[in-house]
Amino acid sequence: MRISDYWRLMDDEFGAGYSRVLSSTLVLAGAGGRTADQALAAGMSPRHVWLAICDVQDVPPERRLGRDVKPLRD
């Protein structure tokens, strides 16, 4: 997972503003007791951080891959 995918998932699930707050303030046991921002800066994979956030925030399994985006019709 790329960092851009991480932010897309965060924004889709929590909204653009709140996702930034969560990432910078929520301490994650699954990320070594660091915030998501700290874990990412330390080199932890965005996928691992995203799943740690999902666990803490009780994101249901069916939404952990993001929203279904319907293809555009020609």
Biopython code that builds the backbone (N, CA, C, O; Angstrom):
import numpy as np
from Bio.PDB.StructureBuilder import StructureBuilder

atoms = [
    (1, "MET", "N", (0.846, -1.175, 0.000)),
    (1, "MET", "CA", (0.000, 0.000, 0.000)),
    (1, "MET", "C", (0.894, 1.243, 0.000)),
    (1, "MET", "O", (1.895, 1.301, 0.714)),
    (2, "ARG", "N", (0.528, 2.203, -0.787)),
    (2, "ARG", "CA", (1.242, 3.487, -0.823)),
    (2, "ARG", "C", (0.651, 4.437, 0.211)),
    (2, "ARG", "O", (-0.469, 4.247, 0.685)),
    (3, "ILE", "N", (1.421, 5.452, 0.545)),
    (3, "ILE", "CA", (0.932, 6.451, 1.503)),
    (3, "ILE", "C", (-0.303, 7.172, 0.941)),
    (3, "ILE", "O", (-1.191, 7.565, 1.698)),
    (4, "SER", "N", (-0.355, 7.343, -0.369)),
    (4, "SER", "CA", (-1.534, 7.982, -0.978)),
    (4, "SER", "C", (-2.780, 7.109, -0.783)),
    (4, "SER", "O", (-3.879, 7.630, -0.591)),
    (5, "ASP", "N", (-2.611, 5.790, -0.832)),
    (5, "ASP", "CA", (-3.734, 4.881, -0.573)),
    (5, "ASP", "C", (-4.180, 4.973, 0.884)),
    (5, "ASP", "O", (-5.374, 4.955, 1.186)),
    (6, "TYR", "N", (-3.209, 5.070, 1.768)),
    (6, "TYR", "CA", (-3.518, 5.238, 3.198)),
    (6, "TYR", "C", (-4.404, 6.471, 3.404)),
    (6, "TYR", "O", (-5.432, 6.394, 4.076)),
    (7, "TRP", "N", (-4.006, 7.601, 2.827)),
    (7, "TRP", "CA", (-4.776, 8.835, 3.020)),
    (7, "TRP", "C", (-6.141, 8.757, 2.342)),
    (7, "TRP", "O", (-7.113, 9.313, 2.853)),
    (8, "ARG", "N", (-6.229, 8.082, 1.207)),
    (8, "ARG", "CA", (-7.526, 7.915, 0.556)),
    (8, "ARG", "C", (-8.468, 7.112, 1.447)),
    (8, "ARG", "O", (-9.628, 7.481, 1.628)),
    (9, "LEU", "N", (-7.960, 6.010, 2.003)),
    (9, "LEU", "CA", (-8.774, 5.194, 2.907)),
    (9, "LEU", "C", (-9.173, 5.977, 4.154)),
    (9, "LEU", "O", (-10.323, 5.916, 4.588)),
    (10, "MET", "N", (-8.228, 6.709, 4.726)),
    (10, "MET", "CA", (-8.526, 7.517, 5.913)),
    (10, "MET", "C", (-9.600, 8.557, 5.610)),
    (10, "MET", "O", (-10.560, 8.707, 6.367)),
    (11, "ASP", "N", (-9.434, 9.274, 4.500)),
    (11, "ASP", "CA", (-10.403, 10.313, 4.141)),
    (11, "ASP", "C", (-11.772, 9.730, 3.839)),
    (11, "ASP", "O", (-12.791, 10.303, 4.224)),
    (12, "ASP", "N", (-11.802, 8.588, 3.149)),
    (12, "ASP", "CA", (-13.086, 7.952, 2.832)),
    (12, "ASP", "C", (-13.810, 7.501, 4.093)),
    (12, "ASP", "O", (-15.029, 7.635, 4.196)),
    (13, "GLU", "N", (-13.063, 6.971, 5.045)),
    (13, "GLU", "CA", (-13.687, 6.424, 6.248)),
    (13, "GLU", "C", (-14.034, 7.502, 7.278)),
    (13, "GLU", "O", (-15.094, 7.444, 7.899)),
    (14, "PHE", "N", (-13.156, 8.475, 7.459)),
    (14, "PHE", "CA", (-13.320, 9.426, 8.574)),
    (14, "PHE", "C", (-13.545, 10.873, 8.141)),
    (14, "PHE", "O", (-13.841, 11.724, 8.981)),
    (15, "GLY", "N", (-13.412, 11.165, 6.864)),
    (15, "GLY", "CA", (-13.520, 12.543, 6.392)),
    (15, "GLY", "C", (-12.143, 13.190, 6.361)),
    (15, "GLY", "O", (-11.257, 12.835, 7.137)),
    (16, "ALA", "N", (-11.980, 14.139, 5.456)),
    (16, "ALA", "CA", (-10.669, 14.745, 5.226)),
    (16, "ALA", "C", (-10.106, 15.451, 6.460)),
    (16, "ALA", "O", (-8.904, 15.371, 6.716)),
    (17, "GLY", "N", (-10.933, 16.124, 7.210)),
    (17, "GLY", "CA", (-10.448, 16.844, 8.389)),
    (17, "GLY", "C", (-10.152, 15.923, 9.565)),
    (17, "GLY", "O", (-9.078, 15.987, 10.164)),
    (18, "TYR", "N", (-11.118, 15.064, 9.888)),
    (18, "TYR", "CA", (-10.958, 14.205, 11.053)),
    (18, "TYR", "C", (-9.864, 13.168, 10.854)),
    (18, "TYR", "O", (-9.222, 12.758, 11.820)),
    (19, "SER", "N", (-9.642, 12.736, 9.614)),
    (19, "SER", "CA", (-8.589, 11.744, 9.369)),
    (19, "SER", "C", (-7.228, 12.295, 9.770)),
    (19, "SER", "O", (-6.384, 11.551, 10.269)),
    (20, "ARG", "N", (-7.004, 13.583, 9.559)),
    (20, "ARG", "CA", (-5.722, 14.209, 9.933)),
    (20, "ARG", "C", (-5.572, 14.270, 11.452)),
    (20, "ARG", "O", (-4.484, 14.065, 11.990)),
    (21, "VAL", "N", (-6.679, 14.555, 12.131)),
    (21, "VAL", "CA", (-6.673, 14.593, 13.599)),
    (21, "VAL", "C", (-6.371, 13.202, 14.156)),
    (21, "VAL", "O", (-5.525, 13.052, 15.037)),
    (22, "LEU", "N", (-7.063, 12.191, 13.640)),
    (22, "LEU", "CA", (-6.820, 10.820, 14.105)),
    (22, "LEU", "C", (-5.371, 10.411, 13.880)),
    (22, "LEU", "O", (-4.727, 9.852, 14.768)),
    (23, "SER", "N", (-4.874, 10.691, 12.704)),
    (23, "SER", "CA", (-3.528, 10.256, 12.354)),
    (23, "SER", "C", (-2.466, 10.910, 13.233)),
    (23, "SER", "O", (-1.418, 10.320, 13.495)),
    (24, "SER", "N", (-2.739, 12.109, 13.679)),
    (24, "SER", "CA", (-1.727, 12.827, 14.469)),
    (24, "SER", "C", (-1.903, 12.688, 15.980)),
    (24, "SER", "O", (-0.985, 13.012, 16.734)),
    (25, "THR", "N", (-3.072, 12.208, 16.441)),
    (25, "THR", "CA", (-3.298, 12.178, 17.888)),
    (25, "THR", "C", (-3.620, 10.808, 18.477)),
    (25, "THR", "O", (-3.341, 10.565, 19.651)),
    (26, "LEU", "N", (-4.197, 9.918, 17.693)),
    (26, "LEU", "CA", (-4.612, 8.613, 18.211)),
    (26, "LEU", "C", (-3.396, 7.712, 18.403)),
    (26, "LEU", "O", (-2.690, 7.403, 17.443)),
    (27, "VAL", "N", (-3.156, 7.293, 19.636)),
    (27, "VAL", "CA", (-2.033, 6.400, 19.939)),
    (27, "VAL", "C", (-2.477, 4.965, 19.678)),
    (27, "VAL", "O", (-3.521, 4.522, 20.156)),
    (28, "LEU", "N", (-1.662, 4.253, 18.910)),
    (28, "LEU", "CA", (-2.009, 2.906, 18.451)),
    (28, "LEU", "C", (-1.106, 1.868, 19.096)),
    (28, "LEU", "O", (0.111, 1.891, 18.909)),
    (29, "ALA", "N", (-1.704, 0.960, 19.852)),
    (29, "ALA", "CA", (-0.923, -0.135, 20.434)),
    (29, "ALA", "C", (-0.312, -0.986, 19.324)),
    (29, "ALA", "O", (0.810, -1.474, 19.452)),
    (30, "GLY", "N", (-1.064, -1.162, 18.226)),
    (30, "GLY", "CA", (-0.591, -1.953, 17.102)),
    (30, "GLY", "C", (0.532, -1.306, 16.325)),
    (30, "GLY", "O", (1.095, -1.911, 15.413)),
    (31, "ALA", "N", (0.861, -0.072, 16.685)),
    (31, "ALA", "CA", (1.961, 0.642, 16.028)),
    (31, "ALA", "C", (3.041, 0.981, 17.055)),
    (31, "ALA", "O", (3.758, 1.972, 16.916)),
    (32, "GLY", "N", (3.140, 0.160, 18.064)),
    (32, "GLY", "CA", (4.194, 0.365, 19.064)),
    (32, "GLY", "C", (3.958, 1.526, 20.003)),
    (32, "GLY", "O", (4.912, 2.121, 20.504)),
    (33, "GLY", "N", (2.695, 1.861, 20.251)),
    (33, "GLY", "CA", (2.384, 2.962, 21.159)),
    (33, "GLY", "C", (2.674, 4.326, 20.557)),
    (33, "GLY", "O", (2.912, 5.296, 21.278)),
    (34, "ARG", "N", (2.653, 4.395, 19.232)),
    (34, "ARG", "CA", (2.887, 5.669, 18.536)),
    (34, "ARG", "C", (1.615, 6.097, 17.829)),
    (34, "ARG", "O", (0.693, 5.303, 17.641)),
    (35, "THR", "N", (1.580, 7.352, 17.445)),
    (35, "THR", "CA", (0.485, 7.798, 16.589)),
    (35, "THR", "C", (0.746, 7.274, 15.184)),
    (35, "THR", "O", (1.851, 6.828, 14.873)),
    (36, "ALA", "N", (-0.268, 7.331, 14.347)),
    (36, "ALA", "CA", (-0.095, 6.889, 12.961)),
    (36, "ALA", "C", (0.975, 7.718, 12.262)),
    (36, "ALA", "O", (1.816, 7.172, 11.548)),
    (37, "ASP", "N", (0.947, 9.033, 12.464)),
    (37, "ASP", "CA", (1.962, 9.896, 11.850)),
    (37, "ASP", "C", (3.370, 9.499, 12.288)),
    (37, "ASP", "O", (4.285, 9.432, 11.467)),
    (38, "GLN", "N", (3.539, 9.239, 13.573)),
    (38, "GLN", "CA", (4.856, 8.835, 14.082)),
    (38, "GLN", "C", (5.275, 7.487, 13.511)),
    (38, "GLN", "O", (6.434, 7.298, 13.142)),
    (39, "ALA", "N", (4.338, 6.555, 13.439)),
    (39, "ALA", "CA", (4.649, 5.227, 12.913)),
    (39, "ALA", "C", (5.044, 5.302, 11.439)),
    (39, "ALA", "O", (5.994, 4.645, 11.012)),
    (40, "LEU", "N", (4.323, 6.093, 10.675)),
    (40, "LEU", "CA", (4.660, 6.251, 9.263)),
    (40, "LEU", "C", (6.026, 6.908, 9.094)),
    (40, "LEU", "O", (6.815, 6.500, 8.241)),
    (41, "ALA", "N", (6.303, 7.922, 9.904)),
    (41, "ALA", "CA", (7.601, 8.606, 9.837)),
    (41, "ALA", "C", (8.743, 7.672, 10.225)),
    (41, "ALA", "O", (9.869, 7.833, 9.752)),
    (42, "ALA", "N", (8.453, 6.697, 11.085)),
    (42, "ALA", "CA", (9.477, 5.734, 11.517)),
    (42, "ALA", "C", (9.662, 4.597, 10.510)),
    (42, "ALA", "O", (10.517, 3.732, 10.699)),
    (43, "GLY", "N", (8.861, 4.598, 9.437)),
    (43, "GLY", "CA", (9.029, 3.601, 8.391)),
    (43, "GLY", "C", (8.076, 2.426, 8.430)),
    (43, "GLY", "O", (8.226, 1.483, 7.654)),
    (44, "MET", "N", (7.095, 2.465, 9.322)),
    (44, "MET", "CA", (6.110, 1.390, 9.368)),
    (44, "MET", "C", (5.253, 1.453, 8.100)),
    (44, "MET", "O", (4.966, 2.538, 7.593)),
    (45, "SER", "N", (4.856, 0.309, 7.601)),
    (45, "SER", "CA", (4.095, 0.285, 6.349)),
    (45, "SER", "C", (2.722, 0.937, 6.544)),
    (45, "SER", "O", (2.075, 0.749, 7.575)),
    (46, "PRO", "N", (2.290, 1.704, 5.542)),
    (46, "PRO", "CA", (0.964, 2.326, 5.628)),
    (46, "PRO", "C", (-0.149, 1.305, 5.831)),
    (46, "PRO", "O", (-1.135, 1.593, 6.510)),
    (47, "ARG", "N", (-0.004, 0.126, 5.255)),
    (47, "ARG", "CA", (-1.019, -0.926, 5.431)),
    (47, "ARG", "C", (-1.117, -1.348, 6.892)),
    (47, "ARG", "O", (-2.218, -1.499, 7.422)),
    (48, "HIS", "N", (0.014, -1.538, 7.540)),
    (48, "HIS", "CA", (0.022, -1.935, 8.950)),
    (48, "HIS", "C", (-0.622, -0.837, 9.810)),
    (48, "HIS", "O", (-1.404, -1.130, 10.714)),
    (49, "VAL", "N", (-0.294, 0.398, 9.526)),
    (49, "VAL", "CA", (-0.852, 1.522, 10.283)),
    (49, "VAL", "C", (-2.357, 1.606, 10.052)),
    (49, "VAL", "O", (-3.121, 1.784, 11.001)),
    (50, "TRP", "N", (-2.787, 1.480, 8.800)),
    (50, "TRP", "CA", (-4.214, 1.523, 8.483)),
    (50, "TRP", "C", (-4.972, 0.434, 9.234)),
    (50, "TRP", "O", (-6.029, 0.699, 9.807)),
    (51, "LEU", "N", (-4.450, -0.773, 9.237)),
    (51, "LEU", "CA", (-5.130, -1.863, 9.936)),
    (51, "LEU", "C", (-5.148, -1.649, 11.448)),
    (51, "LEU", "O", (-6.108, -2.036, 12.114)),
    (52, "ALA", "N", (-4.108, -1.045, 11.989)),
    (52, "ALA", "CA", (-4.095, -0.713, 13.422)),
    (52, "ALA", "C", (-5.188, 0.306, 13.743)),
    (52, "ALA", "O", (-5.860, 0.197, 14.769)),
    (53, "ILE", "N", (-5.363, 1.288, 12.871)),
    (53, "ILE", "CA", (-6.426, 2.280, 13.064)),
    (53, "ILE", "C", (-7.792, 1.598, 12.961)),
    (53, "ILE", "O", (-8.688, 1.870, 13.760)),
    (54, "CYS", "N", (-7.942, 0.723, 11.986)),
    (54, "CYS", "CA", (-9.213, -0.003, 11.825)),
    (54, "CYS", "C", (-9.562, -0.776, 13.089)),
    (54, "CYS", "O", (-10.718, -0.792, 13.511)),
    (55, "ASP", "N", (-8.567, -1.416, 13.691)),
    (55, "ASP", "CA", (-8.815, -2.184, 14.920)),
    (55, "ASP", "C", (-9.284, -1.286, 16.057)),
    (55, "ASP", "O", (-10.246, -1.616, 16.751)),
    (56, "VAL", "N", (-8.622, -0.168, 16.249)),
    (56, "VAL", "CA", (-8.953, 0.736, 17.351)),
    (56, "VAL", "C", (-10.303, 1.423, 17.121)),
    (56, "VAL", "O", (-11.075, 1.612, 18.061)),
    (57, "GLN", "N", (-10.575, 1.786, 15.896)),
    (57, "GLN", "CA", (-11.790, 2.534, 15.566)),
    (57, "GLN", "C", (-12.967, 1.623, 15.182)),
    (57, "GLN", "O", (-14.025, 2.114, 14.790)),
    (58, "ASP", "N", (-12.785, 0.313, 15.292)),
    (58, "ASP", "CA", (-13.847, -0.640, 14.978)),
    (58, "ASP", "C", (-14.408, -0.487, 13.562)),
    (58, "ASP", "O", (-15.619, -0.550, 13.347)),
    (59, "VAL", "N", (-13.503, -0.284, 12.606)),
    (59, "VAL", "CA", (-13.920, -0.240, 11.200)),
    (59, "VAL", "C", (-14.262, -1.680, 10.800)),
    (59, "VAL", "O", (-13.427, -2.573, 10.941)),
    (60, "PRO", "N", (-15.476, -1.911, 10.308)),
    (60, "PRO", "CA", (-15.861, -3.279, 9.945)),
    (60, "PRO", "C", (-15.004, -3.830, 8.804)),
    (60, "PRO", "O", (-14.541, -3.077, 7.947)),
    (61, "PRO", "N", (-14.799, -5.127, 8.799)),
    (61, "PRO", "CA", (-13.950, -5.745, 7.767)),
    (61, "PRO", "C", (-14.359, -5.390, 6.340)),
    (61, "PRO", "O", (-13.499, -5.245, 5.472)),
    (62, "GLU", "N", (-15.647, -5.250, 6.090)),
    (62, "GLU", "CA", (-16.091, -4.954, 4.723)),
    (62, "GLU", "C", (-15.722, -3.549, 4.256)),
    (62, "GLU", "O", (-15.820, -3.259, 3.064)),
    (63, "ARG", "N", (-15.302, -2.669, 5.167)),
    (63, "ARG", "CA", (-14.892, -1.317, 4.773)),
    (63, "ARG", "C", (-13.388, -1.116, 4.854)),
    (63, "ARG", "O", (-12.912, -0.013, 4.586)),
    (64, "ARG", "N", (-12.639, -2.119, 5.207)),
    (64, "ARG", "CA", (-11.193, -1.961, 5.355)),
    (64, "ARG", "C", (-10.453, -1.864, 4.029)),
    (64, "ARG", "O", (-9.285, -1.477, 3.999)),
    (65, "LEU", "N", (-11.111, -2.205, 2.950)),
    (65, "LEU", "CA", (-10.497, -2.066, 1.630)),
    (65, "LEU", "C", (-10.936, -0.788, 0.931)),
    (65, "LEU", "O", (-10.524, -0.525, -0.199)),
    (66, "GLY", "N", (-11.763, 0.001, 1.591)),
    (66, "GLY", "CA", (-12.227, 1.267, 1.025)),
    (66, "GLY", "C", (-13.584, 1.129, 0.369)),
    (66, "GLY", "O", (-14.169, 0.049, 0.291)),
    (67, "ARG", "N", (-14.051, 2.260, -0.094)),
    (67, "ARG", "CA", (-15.359, 2.301, -0.750)),
    (67, "ARG", "C", (-15.293, 1.646, -2.114)),
    (67, "ARG", "O", (-14.252, 1.654, -2.771)),
    (68, "ASP", "N", (-16.409, 1.081, -2.533)),
    (68, "ASP", "CA", (-16.511, 0.608, -3.894)),
    (68, "ASP", "C", (-16.779, 1.811, -4.785)),
    (68, "ASP", "O", (-17.730, 2.562, -4.572)),
    (69, "VAL", "N", (-15.939, 1.976, -5.766)),
    (69, "VAL", "CA", (-16.108, 3.082, -6.704)),
    (69, "VAL", "C", (-16.607, 2.487, -8.010)),
    (69, "VAL", "O", (-15.946, 1.641, -8.614)),
    (70, "LYS", "N", (-17.772, 2.935, -8.437)),
    (70, "LYS", "CA", (-18.353, 2.407, -9.670)),
    (70, "LYS", "C", (-17.605, 2.981, -10.861)),
    (70, "LYS", "O", (-17.268, 4.165, -10.871)),
    (71, "PRO", "N", (-17.340, 2.150, -11.867)),
    (71, "PRO", "CA", (-16.643, 2.651, -13.046)),
    (71, "PRO", "C", (-17.513, 3.650, -13.804)),
    (71, "PRO", "O", (-18.741, 3.564, -13.788)),
    (72, "LEU", "N", (-16.863, 4.586, -14.459)),
    (72, "LEU", "CA", (-17.573, 5.568, -15.274)),
    (72, "LEU", "C", (-18.052, 4.901, -16.557)),
    (72, "LEU", "O", (-17.357, 4.065, -17.134)),
    (73, "ARG", "N", (-19.215, 5.270, -16.983)),
    (73, "ARG", "CA", (-19.742, 4.732, -18.251)),
    (73, "ARG", "C", (-19.402, 5.714, -19.356)),
    (73, "ARG", "O", (-19.399, 6.929, -19.158)),
    (74, "ASP", "N", (-19.118, 5.159, -20.521)),
    (74, "ASP", "CA", (-18.840, 6.010, -21.700)),
    (74, "ASP", "C", (-20.103, 6.437, -22.369)),
    (74, "ASP", "O", (-20.060, 7.152, -23.370)),
]
sb = StructureBuilder()
sb.init_structure("model")
sb.init_model(0)
sb.init_chain("A")
sb.init_seg("    ")
for serial, (resi, resn, name, xyz) in enumerate(atoms, 1):
    if name == "N":
        sb.init_residue(resn, " ", resi, " ")
    sb.init_atom(name, np.array(xyz, "f"), 0.0, 1.0, " ", f" {name:<3s}", serial, name[0])
structure = sb.get_structure()
